[in-house]
Each structure stands twice: as C-alpha cells, then as structure tokens.
Amino acid sequence: MLIQCKLHRPGGTRVNLETSTYHFKERLEDGLHVAMVDNPAHAATLLAIKEGYSLAPLLEQPEPDPAPVIDPSPAPATDPVPAPEAITDVPVVQPEPDGDDDLEDFDPEEEPAEEPDGAPEEGDMVPTYGGRTQEELIDEHLRLFGKAPHPATKPETLVAKIDAKLAENQ
C-alpha cells in the first residue's frame, strides 16, 4: 500500500515499526513523501495517525501504445533447410572401471549417520563473553531484570548491563 507522510523533512522520514523500517522519500513527479508499506498491520498503524499519514494518490499511468497489427496472411514458402549428414566416424569410448566405486560398500540395511542437531558437543568451541556463554547471559539477565533481553541485544551489551546491575546491587 502506498502511504504518504504529510511531514516533509529534508532527506525524507524514516519510521521503524517492529522489525521493518519505512523510508518516506520525495516522489519526483509530485513532491509527495511516500513509501510502500506491504504489512497490513503497519499500514493500519500509520493510517491511524491522521495528521501524519494518508493514502498516497496514485500517479496516472500513460496509455500504452496499441499493439501493432499483424498481417494474418501466411508467410511466403521457403526451401526447407537440408538436414545435416549423420556423423558416423566418431568412436564411442566406454569408461574403464577404476575400482573406486563408492557404491560397492553400500549397505541398504545400515543405519545412516546421525545428523548434527546444532548443539555444541564436548570439545567444540563455544564463544564466551565475560566468561559466560550467550545462553548464560540471557538467563542471568532474566534473573536480574525479571525479563529476557531484546533478541537483537548484542552479547557485549548484555555483559555491560549485567555487570552494572551486579555492581549496583553490591
């Protein structure tokens, strides 16, 4: 849905809704600041602010040129292209077995190898932040602040917030 922002700022207006950012930029044809908002909930939120947003008028599209008229008369007959002569002097070479066939050892009864589940195994390197894994940071934030951190919070920010809260509590 094409929505216009009634506030005209130099360089346009950026609006963040949930995880989407809409940039209302000047449309060259009429100077309106518009953005395409595909999410119906976001469009409803913006349009509820009557003094700031409204539906943008669509530009009139020029009439397309009419399609050319094609003459329905048949094309003049031409001589058919002669078929190429069959190639008969190319030798056919069969590959020789090299003894490295992976299917020789295939056993249809054998269980397939386990797929990794994404969880770190013993010996895997797990990144730590201030001596804590990201999972431990989230748990500690939940314990200290009573809520989980925002999903986009960087681990370094979590460490700083947790350390500040622990220092405050001492």
RODO-2510 file (C-alpha; in nm, 4 decimals, decimal comma):
residues 170
     n   res          X          Y          Z
     1     m     0,0000     0,0000     0,0000
     2     l     0,1462     0,3371    -0,0968
     3     i     0,1305     0,5742     0,2014
     4     q     0,2341     0,9380     0,2141
     5     c     0,3921     1,1158     0,5090
     6     k     0,2463     1,4644     0,5489
     7     l     0,5639     1,5871     0,7202
     8     h     0,8245     1,6788     0,4609
     9     r     1,1757     1,6615     0,6013
    10     p     1,4976     1,7069     0,4056
    11     g     1,6085     1,3580     0,3028
    12     g     1,2686     1,2099     0,3913
    13     t     1,1345     1,0443     0,7057
    14     r     1,2292     0,7026     0,8437
    15     v     0,9741     0,5119     1,0510
    16     n     1,0546     0,1905     1,2431
    17     l     0,7659    -0,0480     1,3087
    18     e     0,8572    -0,3779     1,4727
    19     t     1,1464    -0,5090     1,2604
    20     s     1,0640    -0,3034     0,9486
    21     t     1,1922     0,0406     0,8534
    22     y     0,9971     0,2546     0,6087
    23     h     1,1661     0,5482     0,4335
    24     f     0,9227     0,8096     0,3125
    25     k     1,1093     0,9777     0,0262
    26     e     1,0108     1,2567    -0,2081
    27     r     0,8408     1,1351    -0,5244
    28     l     0,9838     1,3335    -0,8148
    29     e     0,6572     1,3527    -1,0086
    30     d     0,4588     1,5460    -0,7453
    31     g     0,6885     1,6092    -0,4454
    32     l     0,4906     1,3906    -0,2024
    33     h     0,6892     1,1881     0,0513
    34     v     0,5780     0,8267     0,0011
    35     a     0,6739     0,4717     0,0997
    36     m     0,5412     0,1287     0,0061
    37     v     0,4039    -0,0431     0,3197
    38     d     0,3287    -0,4086     0,2462
    39     n     0,2417    -0,5191     0,6004
    40     p    -0,1332    -0,4505     0,6539
    41     a    -0,0887    -0,4061     1,0306
    42     h     0,1842    -0,1469     0,9754
    43     a    -0,0288     0,0346     0,7176
    44     a    -0,3206     0,0444     0,9632
    45     t    -0,0928     0,1804     1,2374
    46     l     0,0347     0,4609     1,0152
    47     l    -0,3066     0,5483     0,8697
    48     a    -0,4497     0,5740     1,2226
    49     i    -0,2298     0,8840     1,2651
    50     k    -0,4485     1,1123     1,0514
    51     e    -0,2366     1,4257     1,0965
    52     g     0,0810     1,2445     0,9872
    53     y    -0,0075     0,9880     0,7185
    54     s    -0,2610     0,9175     0,4456
    55     l    -0,3015     0,7029     0,1382
    56     a    -0,0874     0,8402    -0,1413
    57     p    -0,2653     0,9215    -0,4642
    58     l    -0,1546     0,7000    -0,7489
    59     l     0,0094     0,8650    -1,0443
    60     e    -0,1791     0,8480    -1,3693
    61     q    -0,0206     0,5963    -1,5993
    62     p     0,0139     0,6961    -1,9642
    63     e    -0,1883     0,4891    -2,2062
    64     p     0,0313     0,2196    -2,3586
    65     d     0,0806     0,2302    -2,7330
    66     p    -0,1620    -0,0029    -2,9087
    67     a    -0,0178    -0,3338    -3,0180
    68     p     0,0926    -0,3425    -3,3802
    69     v    -0,1471    -0,5107    -3,6197
    70     i    -0,0050    -0,8343    -3,7537
    71     d    -0,0851    -0,9333    -4,1097
    72     p    -0,2666    -1,2676    -4,0864
    73     s    -0,1643    -1,3757    -4,4368
    74     p     0,0741    -1,6748    -4,4464
    75     a     0,4452    -1,6163    -4,4888
    76     p     0,5914    -1,6990    -4,8286
    77     a     0,7152    -2,0557    -4,8642
    78     t     1,0894    -2,1056    -4,8490
    79     d     1,3086    -2,4006    -4,9294
    80     p     1,3463    -2,6255    -4,6281
    81     v     1,6912    -2,6375    -4,4729
    82     p     1,8600    -2,9628    -4,5619
    83     a     1,9255    -3,1956    -4,2658
    84     p     2,2913    -3,2291    -4,1689
    85     e     2,4524    -3,5539    -4,2622
    86     a     2,4752    -3,8088    -3,9849
    87     i     2,8084    -3,8206    -3,8098
    88     t     2,9327    -4,1758    -3,8281
    89     d     3,3064    -4,1572    -3,7797
    90     v     3,3132    -4,0668    -3,4057
    91     p     3,4372    -4,3559    -3,1908
    92     v     3,2390    -4,4408    -2,8776
    93     v     3,4637    -4,4730    -2,5732
    94     q     3,3434    -4,6609    -2,2669
    95     p     3,4974    -4,5590    -1,9340
    96     e     3,7073    -4,8271    -1,7725
    97     p     3,6295    -4,9180    -1,4146
    98     d     3,8892    -4,7700    -1,1818
    99     g     3,7954    -4,9745    -0,8750
   100     d     3,6965    -4,6598    -0,6828
   101     d     3,3219    -4,7129    -0,6895
   102     d     3,1570    -4,5718    -0,3749
   103     l     2,8509    -4,7897    -0,4195
   104     e     3,0419    -5,1155    -0,3768
   105     d     3,0389    -5,0765     0,0023
   106     f     2,6783    -4,9536     0,0215
   107     d     2,4616    -5,1491     0,2629
   108     p     2,0901    -5,0554     0,2436
   109     e     2,0311    -5,2089     0,5883
   110     e     2,2932    -4,9881     0,7574
   111     e     2,1620    -4,7020     0,9713
   112     p     2,2520    -4,3561     0,8386
   113     a     2,4971    -4,1471     1,0368
   114     e     2,3361    -3,9102     1,2874
   115     e     2,2819    -3,5558     1,1704
   116     p     2,4236    -3,2864     1,3975
   117     d     2,1491    -3,1123     1,5961
   118     g     2,3320    -2,7824     1,6200
   119     a     2,4024    -2,8203     1,9911
   120     p     2,7691    -2,7874     2,0830
   121     e     2,9417    -3,1165     2,1512
   122     e     3,2148    -3,1637     2,4064
   123     g     3,5342    -3,0208     2,2631
   124     d     3,3507    -2,7714     2,0390
   125     m     3,4474    -2,4072     2,0791
   126     v     3,1612    -2,2019     2,2306
   127     p     3,2039    -1,8232     2,2262
   128     t     3,2044    -1,6648     2,5705
   129     y     3,1506    -1,3074     2,6784
   130     g     3,2990    -1,2063     3,0106
   131     g     3,3455    -1,5775     3,0842
   132     r     2,9774    -1,6577     3,0152
   133     t     2,8060    -1,8093     2,7135
   134     q     2,5266    -1,6182     2,5438
   135     e     2,2743    -1,8594     2,6942
   136     e     2,4121    -1,7903     3,0438
   137     l     2,3945    -1,4159     2,9782
   138     i     2,0272    -1,4409     2,8818
   139     d     1,9491    -1,6481     3,1931
   140     e     2,1342    -1,4008     3,4168
   141     h     1,9540    -1,1029     3,2564
   142     l     1,6227    -1,2762     3,3203
   143     r     1,7173    -1,3355     3,6853
   144     l     1,8429    -0,9790     3,7467
   145     f     1,5881    -0,7763     3,5483
   146     g     1,2857    -1,0074     3,5574
   147     k     1,2594    -1,0252     3,1796
   148     a     1,4511    -1,1640     2,8851
   149     p     1,6648    -0,9188     2,6896
   150     h     1,5553    -0,7974     2,3490
   151     p     1,6543    -1,0612     2,0885
   152     a     1,8690    -0,8101     1,8982
   153     t     2,0768    -0,7172     2,2059
   154     k     2,4447    -0,7828     2,1444
   155     p     2,6262    -1,0074     2,3932
   156     e     2,8693    -0,7238     2,4755
   157     t     2,5741    -0,5029     2,5736
   158     l     2,4326    -0,7803     2,7918
   159     v     2,7668    -0,8146     2,9706
   160     a     2,7781    -0,4394     3,0376
   161     k     2,4176    -0,4266     3,1646
   162     i     2,4599    -0,7342     3,3860
   163     d     2,7918    -0,6157     3,5278
   164     a     2,6430    -0,2713     3,6028
   165     k     2,3432    -0,4265     3,7785
   166     l     2,5680    -0,6579     3,9832
   167     a     2,7889    -0,3630     4,0852
   168     e     2,4769    -0,1641     4,1785
   169     n     2,3481    -0,4485     4,4000
   170     q     2,6740    -0,4799     4,5964
***
